[in-house]
């Protein structure tokens, strides 16, 4: 019994990873992590697509407004 108690309560850094925080009270399992990663990927993909779309629309409008100046090689304001 003494040997079991000693091996299960030893807190040496070689045997256990004592520097990691104990988050067992959160009860996270791998499905929650997978779902979070899936949602983050979908959100970031949509976000960057929307930003690219807005930038491309702004460039098209800018070119459309200044096409005469580009063709005639005049200075922009």
C-alpha positions as CSV (number, residue, x, y, z in Angstrom):
1,X,0.0,0.0,0.0
2,X,2.8,2.4,0.7
3,X,4.4,1.8,-2.6
4,X,1.1,2.5,-4.5
5,X,0.5,5.7,-2.5
6,X,4.1,6.9,-3.2
7,X,3.8,6.3,-7.0
8,X,0.4,8.0,-7.3
9,X,1.2,11.0,-5.2
10,X,4.7,11.7,-6.4
11,X,4.9,15.2,-8.0
12,X,8.3,15.1,-9.5
13,X,8.6,16.8,-12.9
14,X,10.1,13.7,-14.5
15,X,7.0,11.6,-13.9
16,X,4.1,14.0,-14.3
17,X,3.5,17.1,-16.2
18,X,2.9,19.3,-13.1
19,X,3.3,22.6,-15.0
20,X,0.1,22.1,-17.1
21,X,-3.0,23.8,-15.6
22,X,-5.8,21.5,-14.5
23,X,-8.8,22.1,-16.7
24,X,-10.5,18.8,-16.1
25,X,-13.5,20.7,-14.5
26,X,-14.3,22.0,-18.0
27,X,-15.0,18.4,-19.3
28,X,-14.0,19.2,-22.8
29,X,-14.0,16.2,-25.1
30,X,-12.7,16.0,-28.7
31,X,-16.1,16.6,-30.3
32,X,-16.3,20.1,-28.8
33,X,-12.8,20.8,-30.1
34,X,-13.6,19.5,-33.5
35,X,-16.8,21.5,-33.7
36,X,-15.0,24.7,-32.6
37,X,-12.3,24.2,-35.2
38,X,-14.9,23.6,-37.9
39,X,-16.8,26.7,-36.9
40,X,-13.6,28.8,-36.8
41,X,-12.6,27.6,-40.3
42,X,-16.0,28.3,-41.8
43,X,-16.1,31.8,-40.2
44,X,-12.6,32.8,-41.3
45,X,-13.2,31.5,-44.8
46,X,-16.4,33.5,-45.1
47,X,-14.7,36.6,-43.5
48,X,-11.8,36.6,-45.9
49,X,-14.0,36.0,-48.9
50,X,-16.2,39.0,-47.9
51,X,-13.2,41.2,-47.4
52,X,-11.8,40.2,-50.8
53,X,-15.2,40.8,-52.4
54,X,-15.4,44.3,-50.8
55,X,-11.9,45.2,-51.9
56,X,-12.5,44.0,-55.5
57,X,-15.7,46.0,-55.7
58,X,-13.9,49.1,-54.5
59,X,-11.2,48.7,-57.1
60,X,-13.7,48.3,-59.9
61,X,-15.6,51.4,-58.8
62,X,-12.3,53.3,-58.5
63,X,-11.1,52.2,-62.0
64,X,-14.6,53.1,-63.4
65,X,-14.5,56.6,-62.0
66,X,-10.9,57.3,-63.2
67,X,-10.8,55.4,-66.5
68,X,-10.7,58.7,-68.5
69,X,-7.8,59.9,-66.5
70,X,-6.0,56.6,-67.0
71,X,-6.6,56.7,-70.7
72,X,-5.5,60.3,-71.1
73,X,-2.6,60.0,-68.7
74,X,-3.6,62.9,-66.5
75,X,-2.7,63.4,-62.9
76,X,-5.0,62.1,-60.2
77,X,-6.3,64.4,-57.5
